[in-house]
Amino acid sequence: MRVSEVIIREDESVLVQVLRQIIVDADQKGAKVFLHFNKPLPNDIRSDAKNLDLNKIMQNVGGEQFDYSTFKAAYDTDPRVKTMVANFSEKGIEPATKSAETDLPQQDAAGDNTVSNMAKSATDLGDNL
């Protein structure tokens, strides 16, 4: 993603716009992304994702800088941010990309029908009347 590709709209926060652009770019490439609050050290780099420095991106577009506590405040107060984030920690943010969604635990097929099957057996009186 090029910083020049982020078009800043006055009616949205810069964070929302940057997250949206990062998610769209990752989804188009079918990639996972991890946004670090600081320039990542070698042991912080995730091998399963594209590693980006969130604050460098925010600086390039004239946005505010984030650490865990300031991002948590934005996450807690802006519902748009909540929908755009799969997970975050002191290290950084995992945006809610299509690749991140596929990594979430899936329910097995039997689990989806358990309640339905129980209700059916409870109401299936058959010929015993």
MMTF fields as JSON, N, C-alpha, C and O atoms, coordinates in Angstrom:
{
  "mmtfVersion": "1.0.0",
  "mmtfProducer": "UNKNOWN",
  "numBonds": 515,
  "numAtoms": 516,
  "numGroups": 129,
  "numChains": 1,
  "numModels": 1,
  "chainsPerModel": [1],
  "groupsPerChain": [129],
  "chainIdList": ["A"],
  "bondAtomList": [4, 2, 8, 6, 12, 10, 16, 14, 20, 18, 24, 22, 28, 26, 32, 30, 36, 34, 40, 38, 44, 42, 48, 46, 52, 50, 56, 54, 60, 58, 64, 62, 68, 66, 72, 70, 76, 74, 80, 78, 84, 82, 88, 86, 92, 90, 96, 94, 100, 98, 104, 102, 108, 106, 112, 110, 116, 114, 120, 118, 124, 122, 128, 126, 132, 130, 136, 134, 140, 138, 144, 142, 148, 146, 152, 150, 156, 154, 160, 158, 164, 162, 168, 166, 172, 170, 176, 174, 180, 178, 184, 182, 188, 186, 192, 190, 196, 194, 200, 198, 204, 202, 208, 206, 212, 210, 216, 214, 220, 218, 224, 222, 228, 226, 232, 230, 236, 234, 240, 238, 244, 242, 248, 246, 252, 250, 256, 254, 260, 258, 264, 262, 268, 266, 272, 270, 276, 274, 280, 278, 284, 282, 288, 286, 292, 290, 296, 294, 300, 298, 304, 302, 308, 306, 312, 310, 316, 314, 320, 318, 324, 322, 328, 326, 332, 330, 336, 334, 340, 338, 344, 342, 348, 346, 352, 350, 356, 354, 360, 358, 364, 362, 368, 366, 372, 370, 376, 374, 380, 378, 384, 382, 388, 386, 392, 390, 396, 394, 400, 398, 404, 402, 408, 406, 412, 410, 416, 414, 420, 418, 424, 422, 428, 426, 432, 430, 436, 434, 440, 438, 444, 442, 448, 446, 452, 450, 456, 454, 460, 458, 464, 462, 468, 466, 472, 470, 476, 474, 480, 478, 484, 482, 488, 486, 492, 490, 496, 494, 500, 498, 504, 502, 508, 506, 512, 510],
  "bondOrderList": [1, 1, 1, 1, 1, 1, 1, 1, 1, 1, 1, 1, 1, 1, 1, 1, 1, 1, 1, 1, 1, 1, 1, 1, 1, 1, 1, 1, 1, 1, 1, 1, 1, 1, 1, 1, 1, 1, 1, 1, 1, 1, 1, 1, 1, 1, 1, 1, 1, 1, 1, 1, 1, 1, 1, 1, 1, 1, 1, 1, 1, 1, 1, 1, 1, 1, 1, 1, 1, 1, 1, 1, 1, 1, 1, 1, 1, 1, 1, 1, 1, 1, 1, 1, 1, 1, 1, 1, 1, 1, 1, 1, 1, 1, 1, 1, 1, 1, 1, 1, 1, 1, 1, 1, 1, 1, 1, 1, 1, 1, 1, 1, 1, 1, 1, 1, 1, 1, 1, 1, 1, 1, 1, 1, 1, 1, 1, 1],
  "groupList": [{"groupName": "MET", "atomNameList": ["N", "CA", "C", "O"], "elementList": ["N", "C", "C", "O"], "formalChargeList": [0, 0, 0, 0], "bondAtomList": [1, 0, 2, 1, 3, 2], "bondOrderList": [1, 1, 2], "singleLetterCode": "M", "chemCompType": "L-PEPTIDE LINKING"}, {"groupName": "ARG", "atomNameList": ["N", "CA", "C", "O"], "elementList": ["N", "C", "C", "O"], "formalChargeList": [0, 0, 0, 0], "bondAtomList": [1, 0, 2, 1, 3, 2], "bondOrderList": [1, 1, 2], "singleLetterCode": "R", "chemCompType": "L-PEPTIDE LINKING"}, {"groupName": "VAL", "atomNameList": ["N", "CA", "C", "O"], "elementList": ["N", "C", "C", "O"], "formalChargeList": [0, 0, 0, 0], "bondAtomList": [1, 0, 2, 1, 3, 2], "bondOrderList": [1, 1, 2], "singleLetterCode": "V", "chemCompType": "L-PEPTIDE LINKING"}, {"groupName": "SER", "atomNameList": ["N", "CA", "C", "O"], "elementList": ["N", "C", "C", "O"], "formalChargeList": [0, 0, 0, 0], "bondAtomList": [1, 0, 2, 1, 3, 2], "bondOrderList": [1, 1, 2], "singleLetterCode": "S", "chemCompType": "L-PEPTIDE LINKING"}, {"groupName": "GLU", "atomNameList": ["N", "CA", "C", "O"], "elementList": ["N", "C", "C", "O"], "formalChargeList": [0, 0, 0, 0], "bondAtomList": [1, 0, 2, 1, 3, 2], "bondOrderList": [1, 1, 2], "singleLetterCode": "E", "chemCompType": "L-PEPTIDE LINKING"}, {"groupName": "ILE", "atomNameList": ["N", "CA", "C", "O"], "elementList": ["N", "C", "C", "O"], "formalChargeList": [0, 0, 0, 0], "bondAtomList": [1, 0, 2, 1, 3, 2], "bondOrderList": [1, 1, 2], "singleLetterCode": "I", "chemCompType": "L-PEPTIDE LINKING"}, {"groupName": "ASP", "atomNameList": ["N", "CA", "C", "O"], "elementList": ["N", "C", "C", "O"], "formalChargeList": [0, 0, 0, 0], "bondAtomList": [1, 0, 2, 1, 3, 2], "bondOrderList": [1, 1, 2], "singleLetterCode": "D", "chemCompType": "L-PEPTIDE LINKING"}, {"groupName": "LEU", "atomNameList": ["N", "CA", "C", "O"], "elementList": ["N", "C", "C", "O"], "formalChargeList": [0, 0, 0, 0], "bondAtomList": [1, 0, 2, 1, 3, 2], "bondOrderList": [1, 1, 2], "singleLetterCode": "L", "chemCompType": "L-PEPTIDE LINKING"}, {"groupName": "GLN", "atomNameList": ["N", "CA", "C", "O"], "elementList": ["N", "C", "C", "O"], "formalChargeList": [0, 0, 0, 0], "bondAtomList": [1, 0, 2, 1, 3, 2], "bondOrderList": [1, 1, 2], "singleLetterCode": "Q", "chemCompType": "L-PEPTIDE LINKING"}, {"groupName": "ALA", "atomNameList": ["N", "CA", "C", "O"], "elementList": ["N", "C", "C", "O"], "formalChargeList": [0, 0, 0, 0], "bondAtomList": [1, 0, 2, 1, 3, 2], "bondOrderList": [1, 1, 2], "singleLetterCode": "A", "chemCompType": "L-PEPTIDE LINKING"}, {"groupName": "LYS", "atomNameList": ["N", "CA", "C", "O"], "elementList": ["N", "C", "C", "O"], "formalChargeList": [0, 0, 0, 0], "bondAtomList": [1, 0, 2, 1, 3, 2], "bondOrderList": [1, 1, 2], "singleLetterCode": "K", "chemCompType": "L-PEPTIDE LINKING"}, {"groupName": "GLY", "atomNameList": ["N", "CA", "C", "O"], "elementList": ["N", "C", "C", "O"], "formalChargeList": [0, 0, 0, 0], "bondAtomList": [1, 0, 2, 1, 3, 2], "bondOrderList": [1, 1, 2], "singleLetterCode": "G", "chemCompType": "PEPTIDE LINKING"}, {"groupName": "PHE", "atomNameList": ["N", "CA", "C", "O"], "elementList": ["N", "C", "C", "O"], "formalChargeList": [0, 0, 0, 0], "bondAtomList": [1, 0, 2, 1, 3, 2], "bondOrderList": [1, 1, 2], "singleLetterCode": "F", "chemCompType": "L-PEPTIDE LINKING"}, {"groupName": "HIS", "atomNameList": ["N", "CA", "C", "O"], "elementList": ["N", "C", "C", "O"], "formalChargeList": [0, 0, 0, 0], "bondAtomList": [1, 0, 2, 1, 3, 2], "bondOrderList": [1, 1, 2], "singleLetterCode": "H", "chemCompType": "L-PEPTIDE LINKING"}, {"groupName": "ASN", "atomNameList": ["N", "CA", "C", "O"], "elementList": ["N", "C", "C", "O"], "formalChargeList": [0, 0, 0, 0], "bondAtomList": [1, 0, 2, 1, 3, 2], "bondOrderList": [1, 1, 2], "singleLetterCode": "N", "chemCompType": "L-PEPTIDE LINKING"}, {"groupName": "PRO", "atomNameList": ["N", "CA", "C", "O"], "elementList": ["N", "C", "C", "O"], "formalChargeList": [0, 0, 0, 0], "bondAtomList": [1, 0, 2, 1, 3, 2], "bondOrderList": [1, 1, 2], "singleLetterCode": "P", "chemCompType": "L-PEPTIDE LINKING"}, {"groupName": "TYR", "atomNameList": ["N", "CA", "C", "O"], "elementList": ["N", "C", "C", "O"], "formalChargeList": [0, 0, 0, 0], "bondAtomList": [1, 0, 2, 1, 3, 2], "bondOrderList": [1, 1, 2], "singleLetterCode": "Y", "chemCompType": "L-PEPTIDE LINKING"}, {"groupName": "THR", "atomNameList": ["N", "CA", "C", "O"], "elementList": ["N", "C", "C", "O"], "formalChargeList": [0, 0, 0, 0], "bondAtomList": [1, 0, 2, 1, 3, 2], "bondOrderList": [1, 1, 2], "singleLetterCode": "T", "chemCompType": "L-PEPTIDE LINKING"}],
  "groupTypeList": [0, 1, 2, 3, 4, 2, 5, 5, 1, 4, 6, 4, 3, 2, 7, 2, 8, 2, 7, 1, 8, 5, 5, 2, 6, 9, 6, 8, 10, 11, 9, 10, 2, 12, 7, 13, 12, 14, 10, 15, 7, 15, 14, 6, 5, 1, 3, 6, 9, 10, 14, 7, 6, 7, 14, 10, 5, 0, 8, 14, 2, 11, 11, 4, 8, 12, 6, 16, 3, 17, 12, 10, 9, 9, 16, 6, 17, 6, 15, 1, 2, 10, 17, 0, 2, 9, 14, 12, 3, 4, 10, 11, 5, 4, 15, 9, 17, 10, 3, 9, 4, 17, 6, 7, 15, 8, 8, 6, 9, 9, 11, 6, 14, 17, 2, 3, 14, 0, 9, 10, 3, 9, 17, 6, 7, 11, 6, 14, 7],
  "groupIdList": [1, 2, 3, 4, 5, 6, 7, 8, 9, 10, 11, 12, 13, 14, 15, 16, 17, 18, 19, 20, 21, 22, 23, 24, 25, 26, 27, 28, 29, 30, 31, 32, 33, 34, 35, 36, 37, 38, 39, 40, 41, 42, 43, 44, 45, 46, 47, 48, 49, 50, 51, 52, 53, 54, 55, 56, 57, 58, 59, 60, 61, 62, 63, 64, 65, 66, 67, 68, 69, 70, 71, 72, 73, 74, 75, 76, 77, 78, 79, 80, 81, 82, 83, 84, 85, 86, 87, 88, 89, 90, 91, 92, 93, 94, 95, 96, 97, 98, 99, 100, 101, 102, 103, 104, 105, 106, 107, 108, 109, 110, 111, 112, 113, 114, 115, 116, 117, 118, 119, 120, 121, 122, 123, 124, 125, 126, 127, 128, 129],
  "secStructList": [7, 7, 4, 4, 4, 7, 7, 7, 7, 6, 6, 1, 7, 2, 2, 2, 2, 2, 2, 2, 2, 2, 2, 2, 2, 2, 2, 2, 2, 6, 7, 7, 3, 3, 3, 3, 1, 1, 7, 7, 7, 4, 4, 4, 7, 7, 6, 6, 1, 3, 3, 3, 3, 2, 2, 2, 2, 2, 2, 2, 6, 6, 7, 7, 7, 7, 7, 2, 2, 2, 2, 2, 2, 2, 2, 2, 2, 7, 2, 2, 2, 2, 2, 2, 3, 3, 3, 3, 7, 1, 1, 3, 3, 3, 3, 7, 7, 2, 2, 2, 2, 2, 6, 1, 7, 7, 7, 7, 2, 2, 2, 2, 2, 2, 2, 2, 2, 2, 2, 2, 2, 2, 2, 7, 7, 6, 6, 7, 7],
  "xCoordList": [0.838, 0.0, 0.884, 1.861, 0.535, 1.233, 0.451, -0.78, 1.173, 0.513, -0.29, -1.326, 0.162, -0.555, -1.909, -2.765, -2.116, -3.386, -4.448, -5.634, -4.038, -4.993, -5.523, -4.779, -6.799, -7.437, -8.131, -9.045, -7.695, -8.217, -9.544, -9.63, -10.584, -11.903, -12.104, -11.752, -12.665, -12.83, -13.893, -13.86, -14.836, -15.926, -15.585, -16.437, -14.364, -13.941, -12.588, -11.79, -12.34, -11.029, -9.968, -10.251, -8.773, -7.664, -7.413, -7.099, -7.551, -7.344, -8.305, -7.883, -9.573, -10.569, -10.212, -10.308, -9.809, -9.464, -8.23, -8.187, -7.232, -6.012, -6.32, -5.881, -7.073, -7.433, -8.214, -7.959, -9.167, -9.969, -9.069, -9.221, -8.147, -7.272, -6.355, -6.118, -5.846, -4.975, -5.758, -5.248, -6.986, -7.82, -8.157, -8.063, -8.544, -8.874, -7.652, -7.761, -6.504, -5.275, -4.929, -4.573, -5.034, -4.724, -5.716, -5.323, -6.994, -8.006, -7.793, -7.993, -7.391, -7.128, -5.962, -5.936, -4.996, -3.819, -3.964, -3.1, -5.056, -5.247, -4.219, -3.792, -3.814, -2.747, -3.249, -4.245, -2.539, -2.769, -1.831, -0.759, -2.242, -1.447, -1.369, -2.325, -0.23, -0.094, 0.493, 1.534, -0.188, 0.234, 0.902, 0.255, 2.19, 2.949, 2.806, 2.746, 2.75, 2.688, 4.035, 4.09, 5.111, 6.461, 7.148, 6.669, 8.264, 9.022, 9.343, 9.965, 8.925, 9.076, 10.53, 11.334, 10.837, 12.14, 12.114, 11.037, 13.27, 13.284, 12.437, 11.807, 12.411, 11.63, 10.132, 9.333, 9.738, 8.324, 7.686, 6.463, 8.505, 7.986, 7.253, 7.767, 6.044, 5.222, 5.463, 5.331, 5.813, 6.121, 4.863, 4.94, 3.699, 2.458, 1.712, 0.59, 2.332, 1.619, 2.588, 3.794, 2.029, 2.791, 2.884, 1.858, 4.091, 4.322, 4.465, 5.316, 3.62, 3.652, 3.771, 3.295, 4.407, 4.549, 3.383, 3.402, 2.367, 1.179, 1.518, 0.989, 2.387, 2.684, 3.439, 3.293, 4.229, 4.895, 3.859, 3.933, 2.897, 1.829, 1.017, 0.73, 0.647, -0.148, 0.621, 0.03, 1.909, 2.737, 2.746, 2.68, 2.826, 2.886, 1.599, 1.626, 0.465, -0.798, -1.277, -2.399, -0.429, -0.778, -1.714, -2.425, -1.732, -2.609, -1.894, -0.686, -2.673, -2.102, -1.338, -1.514, -0.497, 0.297, -0.438, -1.196, -0.213, -0.903, 0.06, 1.086, -0.303, 0.273, -0.914, -2.05, -0.675, -1.764, -2.912, -4.07, -2.611, -3.677, -4.455, -5.676, -3.779, -4.513, -5.323, -6.412, -4.788, -5.572, -6.772, -7.86, -6.594, -7.712, -8.818, -9.999, -8.453, -9.449, -10.21, -11.431, -9.492, -10.154, -11.042, -12.147, -10.568, -11.332, -12.616, -13.68, -12.507, -13.665, -14.696, -15.875, -14.276, -15.211, -15.727, -16.742, -15.065, -15.485, -15.917, -15.073, -17.216, -17.685, -17.116, -17.019, -16.741, -16.149, -14.815, -14.494, -14.032, -12.73, -12.93, -12.185, -13.926, -14.192, -14.461, -14.002, -15.201, -15.522, -14.32, -14.332, -13.3, -12.143, -10.972, -9.933, -11.118, -10.011, -10.39, -11.41, -9.556, -9.77, -9.226, -9.818, -8.093, -7.439, -6.391, -5.86, -6.091, -4.979, -4.392, -5.052, -3.129, -2.405, -1.4, -1.412, -0.536, 0.502, 1.461, 2.092, 1.569, 2.471, 1.896, 2.633, 0.564, -0.02, -1.409, -2.103, -1.795, -3.169, -3.193, -2.369, -4.154, -4.425, -5.747, -6.808, -5.697, -6.938, -7.825, -7.34, -9.107, -10.089, -10.127, -11.043, -9.121, -9.066, -9.754, -10.063, -9.992, -10.585, -9.671, -10.156, -8.361, -7.41, -7.459, -7.319, -7.655, -7.758, -9.027, -9.024, -10.112, -11.38, -11.271, -11.896, -10.495, -10.376, -9.562, -9.613, -8.808, -8.02, -8.822, -8.342, -10.036, -10.857, -11.35, -11.595, -11.5, -11.983, -13.367, -14.255, -13.534, -14.802, -15.551, -14.939, -16.881, -17.686, -17.804, -17.9, -17.796, -17.974, -19.441, -20.32, -19.689, -21.046, -22.018, -23.168, -21.578, -22.466, -22.835, -23.964, -21.91, -22.164, -23.232, -23.993, -23.301, -24.294, -25.709, -26.657, -25.876, -27.199, -27.59, -28.668, -26.758, -27.02, -28.347, -29.17, -28.571, -29.813, -30.999, -32.039, -30.849, -31.923, -32.274, -33.449, -31.242, -31.48, -32.137, -33.016, -31.715, -32.313, -33.78, -34.626, -34.088, -35.479, -36.327, -37.468, -35.753, -36.491, -36.796, -37.918, -35.798, -36.044, -37.005, -37.744, -37.008, -37.926, -39.363, -40.296, -39.552, -40.906, -41.355, -42.522, -40.457, -40.804, -41.447, -40.759, -42.763, -43.498, -43.701, -44.013, -43.525, -43.659, -45.016, -46.039, -45.015, -46.264, -46.592, -47.48, -45.915, -46.106, -47.358, -47.549, -48.196, -49.385, -50.512, -51.584],
  "yCoordList": [-1.17, 0.0, 1.235, 1.321, 2.162, 3.434, 4.442, 4.463, 5.272, 6.291, 7.223, 7.738, 7.441, 8.326, 7.758, 8.488, 6.436, 5.809, 6.055, 5.839, 6.504, 6.778, 8.19, 9.166, 8.282, 9.578, 9.934, 9.236, 11.015, 11.409, 12.14, 13.143, 11.613, 12.243, 12.935, 12.392, 14.12, 14.892, 14.332, 14.614, 13.549, 13.042, 11.733, 11.189, 11.21, 9.995, 10.196, 11.026, 9.43, 9.52, 8.955, 8.093, 9.442, 8.965, 7.486, 6.721, 7.086, 5.677, 4.776, 3.761, 5.123, 4.318, 4.231, 3.161, 5.328, 5.334, 4.49, 3.769, 4.578, 3.789, 2.304, 1.485, 1.953, 0.551, 0.008, -1.103, 0.799, 0.362, 0.084, -0.943, 0.978, 0.808, -0.403, -1.139, -0.608, -1.761, -3.061, -4.019, -3.096, -4.294, -4.583, -5.727, -3.561, -3.746, -4.263, -5.191, -3.674, -4.089, -5.541, -6.321, -5.9, -7.272, -8.262, -9.341, -7.902, -8.796, -9.011, -10.116, -7.97, -8.107, -9.043, -9.746, -9.057, -9.906, -11.245, -12.113, -11.417, -12.65, -12.834, -13.957, -11.752, -11.795, -11.402, -10.693, -11.877, -11.428, -10.257, -10.163, -9.369, -8.193, -8.07, -8.385, -7.613, -7.259, -5.867, -5.583, -4.999, -3.604, -3.426, -3.552, -3.133, -2.928, -1.48, -0.573, -1.259, 0.104, 0.806, 2.031, 0.039, 0.571, -0.215, -1.269, 0.301, -0.447, -1.816, -1.895, -2.888, -4.216, -4.654, -4.467, -5.239, -5.852, -7.224, -7.764, -7.784, -9.079, -10.165, -10.96, -10.214, -11.26, -10.929, -11.777, -9.713, -9.334, -9.56, -9.519, -9.795, -9.956, -11.278, -12.33, -11.202, -12.399, -12.976, -12.279, -14.24, -14.888, -15.206, -15.441, -15.217, -15.57, -14.362, -14.495, -13.176, -11.966, -10.926, -10.981, -9.986, -8.828, -7.89, -7.519, -7.501, -6.678, -5.22, -4.873, -4.362, -2.935, -2.134, -2.557, -0.981, -0.061, 0.934, 1.865, 0.731, 1.575, 3.048, 3.895, 3.36, 4.765, 5.437, 6.641, 4.688, 5.246, 5.587, 6.643, 4.693, 4.952, 6.161, 7.049, 6.194, 7.314, 8.631, 9.659, 8.61, 9.813, 10.279, 11.479, 9.346, 9.705, 10.339, 11.092, 10.039, 10.627, 11.737, 12.227, 12.123, 13.222, 12.829, 13.682, 11.563, 11.08, 11.028, 11.245, 10.733, 10.648, 9.344, 8.394, 9.312, 8.137, 7.307, 7.843, 5.989, 5.099, 4.204, 3.77, 3.943, 2.853, 2.023, 2.297, 1.028, 0.146, 0.923, 0.716, 1.813, 2.493, 3.473, 3.568, 4.203, 5.136, 4.391, 4.826, 3.264, 2.474, 1.853, 1.813, 1.365, 0.775, 1.81, 1.476, 3.046, 4.112, 4.319, 4.476, 4.319, 4.463, 3.257, 3.403, 2.077, 0.84, 0.855, 0.468, 1.305, 1.316, 2.377, 2.218, 3.453, 4.557, 4.603, 5.25, 3.944, 4.019, 2.64, 1.766, 2.432, 1.109, 0.68, -0.515, 1.644, 1.287, 0.594, -0.358, 1.067, 0.449, -0.986, -1.879, -1.219, -2.573, -3.541, -4.682, -3.097, -3.994, -4.248, -5.195, -3.437, -3.551, -4.273, -4.452, -4.69, -5.299, -6.711, -6.92, -7.673, -9.054, -9.268, -10.004, -8.626, -8.802, -7.71, -7.196, -7.354, -6.439, -6.702, -7.241, -6.307, -6.508, -5.373, -4.411, -5.494, -4.48, -4.399, -3.366, -5.477, -5.521, -4.807, -4.164, -4.915, -4.295, -4.821, -5.345, -4.668, -4.916, -5.923, -5.873, -6.836, -7.722, -7.268, -7.512, -6.61, -6.153, -7.324, -8.434, -7.072, -8.095, -8.273, -7.802, -8.958, -9.262, -10.593, -11.321, -10.912, -12.21, -13.342, -14.391, -13.153, -14.175, -14.361, -15.484, -13.285, -13.387, -14.123, -14.873, -13.925, -14.592, -16.097, -16.856, -16.538, -17.976, -18.652, -19.874, -17.879, -18.445, -18.586, -19.193, -18.034, -18.146, -19.578, -20.246, -20.063, -21.436, -21.605, -20.775, -22.672, -22.959, -24.002, -24.906, -23.881, -24.915, -26.086, -25.903, -27.29, -28.429, -28.552, -27.981, -29.294, -29.393, -29.957, -29.522, -30.925, -31.505, -30.474, -30.468, -29.61, -28.569, -27.6, -27.089, -27.34, -26.411, -26.964, -26.189, -28.295, -28.908, -29.534, -30.118, -29.43, -30.111, -29.689, -30.543, -28.395, -27.915, -28.294, -28.709, -28.153, -28.521, -29.998, -30.363, -30.852, -32.293, -32.636, -33.496, -31.967, -32.215, -31.804, -32.528, -30.656, -30.19, -31.141, -31.445, -31.6, -32.52, -33.821, -34.322, -34.373, -35.633, -35.43, -36.349, -34.264, -33.987, -33.848, -34.152, -33.393, -33.192, -34.311, -34.354, -35.211, -36.311, -37.424, -38.218, -37.472, -38.46, -39.754, -40.794, -39.685, -40.886, -41.554, -40.884, -42.885, -43.672, -44.109, -44.94, -43.582, -44.052, -43.479, -43.701, -42.768, -42.195, -43.142, -42.802],
  "zCoordList": [0.0, 0.0, 0.0, 0.745, -0.824, -0.851, -0.039, -0.067, 0.68, 1.484, 0.592, 1.012, -0.605, -1.518, -1.912, -2.411, -1.689, -2.024, -0.962, -1.212, 0.222, 1.292, 1.089, 1.181, 0.815, 0.621, 1.925, 2.364, 2.535, 3.827, 3.652, 2.944, 4.317, 4.303, 5.638, 6.685, 5.602, 6.818, 7.747, 8.944, 7.237, 8.063, 8.773, 9.475, 8.615, 9.275, 9.93, 9.495, 10.978, 11.62, 10.684, 9.852, 10.828, 10.004, 10.291, 9.379, 11.544, 11.895, 11.132, 10.579, 11.091, 10.371, 8.896, 8.295, 8.32, 6.902, 6.613, 5.616, 7.479, 7.292, 7.46, 6.654, 8.507, 8.703, 7.513, 7.049, 7.022, 5.879, 4.673, 4.011, 4.39, 3.232, 3.398, 2.44, 4.595, 4.853, 4.68, 4.099, 5.177, 5.064, 3.601, 3.157, 2.861, 1.436, 0.687, -0.115, 0.941, 0.267, 0.612, -0.271, 1.88, 2.3, 1.698, 1.255, 1.678, 1.107, -0.382, -0.886, -1.083, -2.521, -2.777, -3.788, -1.867, -2.025, -1.31, -1.436, -0.558, 0.196, 1.289, 1.555, 1.927, 2.921, 4.302, 4.438, 5.326, 6.692, 6.955, 6.358, 7.852, 8.188, 9.7, 10.408, 10.187, 11.593, 11.667, 11.075, 12.402, 12.551, 13.906, 14.946, 13.892, 15.122, 15.568, 14.738, 16.895, 17.413, 17.267, 17.163, 17.26, 17.087, 15.989, 15.571, 15.529, 14.535, 15.136, 16.195, 14.47, 15.082, 15.195, 14.282, 16.338, 16.544, 15.866, 15.611, 15.577, 14.875, 15.541, 14.844, 16.878, 17.546, 17.593, 17.989, 17.196, 17.162, 15.797, 15.665, 14.792, 13.432, 13.324, 13.703, 12.8, 12.624, 11.243, 10.237, 11.201, 9.927, 9.126, 7.92, 9.79, 9.109, 8.557, 8.068, 8.632, 8.218, 7.664, 7.903, 6.923, 6.477, 7.672, 8.242, 8.061, 9.234, 8.829, 8.009, 9.413, 9.11, 10.398, 11.452, 10.303, 11.422, 11.356, 10.551, 12.206, 12.184, 12.363, 11.644, 13.305, 13.577, 12.434, 12.222, 11.71, 10.528, 9.461, 8.833, 9.257, 8.29, 8.731, 7.929, 10.007, 10.53, 10.4, 10.071, 10.651, 10.511, 9.057, 8.789, 8.128, 6.71, 6.196, 5.223, 6.845, 6.405, 7.343, 7.214, 8.271, 9.166, 10.291, 10.824, 10.664, 11.725, 13.054, 13.145, 14.093, 15.429, 15.612, 14.849, 16.622, 16.949, 17.989, 18.797, 17.969, 18.875, 19.629, 19.105, 20.87, 21.64, 22.121, 21.734, 22.946, 23.355, 23.997, 23.635, 24.942, 25.683, 24.814, 24.945, 23.931, 23.078, 22.018, 21.643, 21.535, 20.585, 21.274, 20.699, 22.501, 23.238, 23.434, 23.34, 23.701, 23.85, 22.543, 22.552, 21.422, 20.116, 19.84, 19.316, 20.186, 19.982, 20.812, 20.329, 22.06, 22.959, 22.605, 22.923, 21.953, 21.685, 20.25, 19.992, 19.32, 17.919, 17.429, 17.232, 17.231, 16.789, 15.438, 15.159, 14.603, 13.301, 13.502, 12.791, 14.47, 14.741, 15.216, 14.812, 16.068, 16.565, 15.424, 15.457, 14.419, 13.309, 12.408, 11.621, 12.507, 11.623, 12.269, 11.632, 13.519, 14.257, 14.688, 15.344, 14.312, 14.738, 16.141, 16.931, 16.46, 17.746, 17.914, 16.929, 19.171, 19.422, 20.796, 21.685, 20.948, 22.204, 22.36, 21.593, 23.355, 23.56, 22.373, 22.152, 21.617, 20.459, 19.246, 18.498, 19.039, 17.867, 17.567, 18.439, 16.309, 15.883, 14.743, 13.83, 14.815, 13.693, 13.086, 13.662, 11.931, 11.296, 10.895, 10.676, 10.8, 10.44, 8.93, 8.256, 8.415, 6.99, 6.74, 7.684, 5.492, 5.155, 5.6, 6.025, 5.512, 5.949, 7.452, 7.935, 8.203, 9.661, 10.053, 11.029, 9.315, 9.606, 9.416, 10.155, 8.446, 8.206, 9.292, 9.426, 10.076, 11.162, 12.456, 13.413, 12.497, 13.688, 13.827, 12.822, 15.064, 15.236, 14.623, 14.823, 13.887, 13.227, 14.035, 14.603, 14.09, 14.717, 13.759, 12.545, 14.314, 13.423, 13.03, 13.676, 11.975, 11.434, 12.455, 12.513, 13.269, 14.27, 15.319, 15.81, 15.666, 16.659, 16.206, 17.027, 14.922, 14.396, 14.52, 14.65, 14.483, 14.466, 15.804, 15.907, 16.814, 18.071, 18.677, 19.009, 18.828, 19.433, 18.567, 19.079, 17.265, 16.347, 16.472, 16.516, 16.528, 16.651, 17.989, 18.046, 19.066, 20.371, 20.369, 20.894, 19.788, 19.728, 18.896, 19.242, 17.805, 16.934, 17.676, 17.612, 18.383, 19.095, 20.257, 20.611, 20.848, 21.967, 21.486, 22.229, 20.252, 19.736, 18.808, 18.419, 18.447, 17.543, 18.354, 18.995, 18.32, 19.111, 18.335, 18.916, 17.038, 16.22, 16.367, 16.509, 16.331, 16.388, 17.815, 18.004, 18.805, 20.171, 20.843, 22.039, 20.136, 20.764, 20.811, 21.312]
}
